Amino acid sequence: MVGALCFAVAGCLALGVGISNSRFLDTINREIAPEGTPAFERVLMTFHRCSTWKYFDAKRLASPAQQWIGRLEHASPLHVSARTALTGGVDQGGPCGATSRSMIVLLRRAGIPARKAILYASDDRAVHTVVEVQIDGEWRVFDPTYGWYWVRPRDGAIATAEDLGRDPALLAQILERHPSYSVDEYRYDRVHHLRWDKIAGLDAVRRLLVRAGQDGFVRRLQTPRIYERPAFLSASIFWTLGALQLLGSWFASRGLGRAPQRPRRDWAGQRSATF
């Protein structure tokens, strides 16, 4: 019972952090562009805001509580939250996940459809993350880690992953500013929207589905929206653990789930009665 109560309290605290982060993100959106700004202009302004990133330093965070949360996020195997990335900085190991998350969350808070696109190399490794934003019915690619997006020569519109996968010359334009951009490894013809190797065993499921001819289904699956909001995800996990703890206690109190015990025979009493 005490464990369930602790999980419930932790879930409430995480929920409070999530609500606070939402208000903070709304404030950032108002700073980026006033309400009523056309969607395309907001996308570009948000992209530029998220492209000016730095590596994580807890000293940039305003309060001791935020510093503690930021350090906890930075130490976890997951990417830091959008709030931490926008204030304290992004992960040391791989900034692409945090910069993409920041842009996605800000755009979604502004009502603009955005999603994560994970690039897989030819050897089936997830190697880079970018953002796709729905503009005029197409999912256009932005790479906030490198501060770059591609423009199609035929119409001057921002390119899609399909455009980049079909046109190596268009993809190679980024090398003019970023010579280290791995155009051979970052395969835009191998885009997924779910990072399958984040959870143990899930990548094996992906491989089985691909072998079964379900590659299109695998590519269409998207990262759950709650994953981009770690505080809300943590609250859900804590409450689930608390509910499981209560359920386990309820079963234990009724003796359910235990093997029935056979009554012990009183052999001594039986022998006395015999003689």
TIMARLO-97072 format. One record per residue (C-alpha): x, y, z. Coordinates in steps of 0.1 Angstrom, whole numbers, padded with zeros to 4 digits, always signed. Example, Ala and Ser with C-alpha at 12.3 -4.5 7.8 and 13.67 -1.06 7.14 Angstrom:
// residues 2
+0123-0045+0078+0137-0011+0071
// end
This chain:
// residues 275
+0000+0000+0000+0028+0024+0008+0045+0016-0025+0013+0024-0044+0010+0057-0025+0046+0066-0034+0039+0058-0071+0008+0079-0070+0026+0109-0055+0054+0106-0080+0029+0105-0108+0012+0137-0095+0046+0154-0093+0054+0144-0129+0020+0156-0141+0027+0189-0125+0060+0192-0143+0043+0183-0175+0017+0210-0171+0044+0236-0162+0063+0226-0193+0033+0231-0215+0028+0266-0202+0065+0273-0208+0063+0260-0244+0032+0282-0250+0053+0312-0238+0081+0302-0261+0056+0300-0290+0044+0335-0283+0080+0347-0283+0087+0330-0316+0057+0346-0333+0025+0364-0323-0009+0346-0325-0023+0348-0360+0011+0344-0378+0006+0323-0409+0015+0286-0404+0043+0285-0429+0060+0316-0414+0056+0301-0379+0072+0268-0391+0103+0287-0404+0106+0308-0373+0103+0277-0350+0128+0259-0372+0153+0287-0368+0147+0289-0330+0153+0251-0326+0184+0252-0349+0203+0275-0325+0211+0248-0300+0239+0242-0275+0250+0211-0256+0235+0206-0221+0248+0227-0192+0226+0226-0161+0239+0261-0151+0217+0276-0178+0185+0264-0161+0167+0290-0140+0159+0272-0108+0174+0244-0087+0143+0223-0094+0148+0226-0131+0185+0219-0128+0177+0187-0109+0152+0177-0135+0175+0186-0163+0204+0165-0149+0180+0136-0144+0168+0138-0180+0204+0141-0193+0215+0110-0174+0186+0089-0187+0189+0068-0219+0161+0089-0235+0165+0124-0249+0159+0154-0228+0125+0171-0228+0118+0200-0251+0119+0225-0223+0154+0213-0211+0167+0213-0247+0154+0248-0253+0169+0262-0221+0197+0239-0207+0208+0224-0240+0206+0190-0258+0221+0156-0252+0259+0152-0255+0256+0118-0273+0230+0127-0300+0215+0161-0303+0193+0152-0333+0167+0136-0311+0164+0165-0287+0164+0193-0314+0138+0174-0334+0116+0169-0303+0118+0206-0295+0106+0216-0329+0079+0189-0330+0064+0198-0296+0064+0235-0303+0047+0231-0336+0021+0207-0322+0014+0231-0294+0007+0257-0321-0017+0233-0339+0007+0225-0368+0011+0188-0377+0047+0176-0372+0063+0142-0368+0097+0126-0362+0115+0109-0391+0143+0085-0383+0168+0077-0410+0181+0042-0413+0214+0033-0429+0218+0005-0454+0230-0018-0426+0196-0013-0408+0209+0011-0381+0190+0042-0370+0215+0069-0376+0198+0103-0376+0165+0121-0368+0149+0149-0386+0115+0166-0386+0086+0164-0411+0060+0191-0411+0028+0189-0431+0026+0219-0454+0002+0221-0483-0006+0184-0479+0030+0172-0481+0054+0162-0453+0084+0186-0458+0118+0178-0443+0136+0200-0418+0169+0191-0401+0172+0214-0371+0204+0197-0359+0222+0211-0390+0199+0242-0395+0190+0231-0430+0161+0223-0453+0161+0215-0490+0143+0234-0517+0130+0216-0548+0143+0231-0581+0111+0224-0599+0088+0246-0578+0109+0262-0551+0090+0243-0523+0106+0226-0494+0115+0191-0503+0100+0159-0489+0118+0127-0478+0107+0112-0511+0123+0140-0531+0156+0135-0512+0155+0098-0516+0150+0101-0553+0174+0129-0560+0210+0125-0546+0221+0158-0562+0194+0176-0542+0204+0159-0510+0241+0168-0517+0233+0205-0516+0238+0205-0479+0275+0196-0483+0281+0232-0494+0275+0244-0458+0280+0211-0439+0307+0190-0456+0305+0164-0428+0268+0156-0435+0268+0119-0442+0248+0118-0474+0258+0081-0479+0246+0070-0444+0216+0093-0440+0192+0074-0463+0160+0093-0470+0147+0063-0489+0148+0044-0456+0127+0066-0434+0108+0053-0404+0087+0072-0379+0093+0050-0349+0127+0043-0333+0123+0005-0330+0156-0001-0312+0147+0021-0282+0130-0008-0265+0146-0042-0261+0131-0068-0284+0111-0043-0305+0137-0042-0333+0134-0080-0336+0097-0075-0341+0104-0049-0368+0127-0073-0387+0101-0101-0385+0074-0078-0399+0097-0067-0428+0105-0103-0436+0067-0110-0436+0063-0083-0463+0049-0056-0439+0076-0030-0446+0050-0004-0455+0032-0010-0423+0064-0007-0403+0073+0026-0419+0039+0041-0413+0039+0035-0375+0046+0067-0357+0062+0075-0324+0035+0078-0297+0028+0115-0290+0032+0110-0253+0068+0099-0259+0077+0134-0269+0065+0146-0235+0087+0127-0209+0069+0142-0179+0035+0130-0190+0050+0096-0199+0066+0094-0165+0033+0102-0148+0016+0074-0168+0043+0049-0159+0042+0058-0122+0004+0055-0120+0005+0022-0139+0030+0009-0114+0009+0021-0085-0022+0004-0100-0003-0028-0104+0009-0026-0068-0026-0021-0055-0038-0050-0077-0011-0072-0064-0019-0063-0028-0056-0070-0035-0048-0105-0049-0024-0112-0020-0050-0102+0006-0074-0128-0008-0049-0155-0012-0053-0155-0049-0024-0166-0070-0010-0189-0043-0009-0226-0046-0034-0243-0023-0017-0258+0007-0025-0295+0015-0036-0301+0051-0010-0317+0072-0020-0351+0086-0015-0357+0123+0003-0390+0121+0011-0391+0159-0025-0386+0167-0035-0413+0143-0011-0438+0158-0024-0430+0193-0059-0436+0183-0049-0469+0167-0032-0483+0198
// end
